[in-house]
């Protein structure tokens, strides 16, 4: 043996120790089984409670809530209902708006009001220009006297 190595018995520290027992496996398994049994009991209690509430509501003559009615096979409630697919609803709404914006149609046939496609309406607006309202004499004078960058003063 090598003389530089100390024997194993001399290297141990008698004041330092470690835990000599392992985890109590039976206690952990017992706790898990008890937890499972309690969870099953709670599940059965809640199931019984929902059946009790449904029977009580049926005896009272009041209609069931929408969720309970759907589960029992009753018809769906009247509009408005919650959206099932908001993205699909948005696409359908935009498609309907596109049909209105891009096609000719009657707004009010009796009054002779028609609906133009948006592109045609913009062409007509570009050809004719926007209508201009005449300014009053006081507003013209005020706008001439006002300097650039000066805040507008209230008219009395």
C-alpha positions in Angstrom: 0.0 0.0 0.0 0.9 3.6 -0.5 2.3 5.3 2.5 0.7 8.7 1.6 -2.8 7.3 1.9 -4.5 7.3 5.3 -6.4 4.2 6.3 -10.2 4.6 5.9 -10.9 4.3 9.6 -8.7 7.3 10.3 -10.4 9.6 7.7 -13.9 9.4 9.3 -15.1 12.2 11.5 -17.0 10.7 14.5 -19.1 14.0 15.0 -20.6 13.9 11.4 -23.3 11.4 10.7 -26.1 10.7 8.2 -29.7 9.7 8.3 -29.8 5.9 8.9 -33.5 5.3 8.0 -35.2 5.5 4.6 -38.5 7.1 3.6 -41.5 5.4 5.0 -42.9 3.9 1.8 -46.0 2.4 3.5 -47.0 5.8 4.9 -46.7 7.4 1.4 -48.7 4.6 -0.2 -51.3 4.8 2.5 -51.6 8.6 2.0 -52.0 8.1 -1.8 -54.7 5.4 -1.4 -56.5 7.6 1.1 -56.3 10.6 -1.2 -57.7 8.5 -4.1 -60.6 7.2 -2.0 -61.5 10.7 -0.8 -61.4 12.0 -4.4 -63.8 9.2 -5.5 -66.1 10.0 -2.6 -66.1 13.7 -3.5 -66.8 12.9 -7.2 -69.7 10.7 -6.2 -71.1 13.4 -3.9 -70.9 16.1 -6.6 -72.6 13.7 -9.1 -75.4 13.1 -6.6 -75.7 16.8 -5.8 -76.1 17.7 -9.5 -78.8 15.0 -9.9 -80.5 16.4 -6.8 -80.4 20.0 -8.2 -81.8 18.8 -11.6 -84.6 16.9 -9.9 -85.4 19.9 -7.7 -85.4 22.3 -10.7 -87.7 19.9 -12.6 -90.2 19.8 -9.7 -90.2 23.6 -9.4 -91.3 24.1 -13.0 -88.6 26.6 -13.9 -86.7 26.0 -17.2 -83.2 24.5 -16.9 -80.2 26.7 -17.6 -78.9 26.5 -21.2 -76.0 24.2 -20.3 -78.2 21.7 -18.4 -80.8 21.9 -21.2 -78.2 21.0 -23.8 -77.0 18.1 -21.7 -80.5 16.7 -21.4 -81.3 17.1 -25.2 -83.7 20.0 -25.0 -83.6 22.5 -27.9 -81.0 25.3 -27.9 -82.0 28.7 -26.4 -83.1 31.6 -28.6 -80.7 34.2 -30.0 -78.5 35.8 -29.0 -76.2 33.0 -27.9 -72.5 32.8 -27.3 -70.3 32.7 -30.4 -69.0 29.2 -31.2 -66.4 30.4 -33.7 -65.7 34.2 -33.6 -63.2 34.0 -36.4 -65.6 32.3 -38.7 -68.3 34.8 -37.8 -66.0 37.6 -38.5 -65.1 36.2 -41.9 -68.8 35.8 -42.7 -69.6 39.3 -41.6 -66.7 40.8 -43.7 -67.9 38.7 -46.8 -71.4 40.2 -46.4 -69.9 43.7 -46.1 -67.8 43.1 -49.2 -70.9 42.2 -51.2 -72.6 45.4 -50.1 -69.5 47.5 -50.8 -68.7 46.1 -54.2 -72.1 45.7 -55.9 -75.0 47.8 -57.1 -78.3 47.5 -55.2 -81.3 49.4 -53.9 -81.2 51.1 -50.6 -84.8 52.4 -50.9 -86.5 51.5 -54.1 -89.6 53.6 -53.4 -87.5 56.7 -52.8 -85.1 55.9 -55.7 -82.0 55.6 -53.6 -79.4 53.2 -55.0 -76.2 51.8 -53.6 -73.0 52.1 -55.7 -69.9 50.0 -55.5 -67.3 51.9 -53.4 -64.8 52.1 -56.4 -67.5 53.7 -58.6 -68.5 56.1 -55.8 -64.9 57.2 -55.4 -64.6 57.8 -59.2 -67.7 60.0 -59.2 -66.4 61.9 -56.2 -63.0 62.5 -57.9 -64.8 63.8 -61.1 -67.3 66.1 -59.4 -65.2 67.0 -56.3 -66.5 67.5 -52.7 -69.3 70.1 -52.2 -68.0 73.3 -50.6 -70.0 75.2 -48.1 -69.7 79.0 -48.2 -68.0 80.5 -45.2 -69.6 83.3 -43.3 -68.0 86.8 -43.5 -66.8 86.8 -39.9 -65.0 83.4 -40.2 -63.2 84.5 -43.4 -61.9 87.7 -41.7 -60.9 85.7 -38.6 -59.0 83.1 -40.6 -57.1 85.9 -42.6 -56.1 87.7 -39.4 -54.9 84.6 -37.5 -51.2 83.8 -37.7 -49.8 80.4 -38.4 -49.1 78.5 -35.2 -51.3 80.9 -33.1 -54.0 79.0 -31.2 -57.6 79.7 -32.4 -59.5 82.0 -30.1 -63.1 81.3 -29.3 -65.7 83.4 -31.2 -68.0 85.5 -28.9 
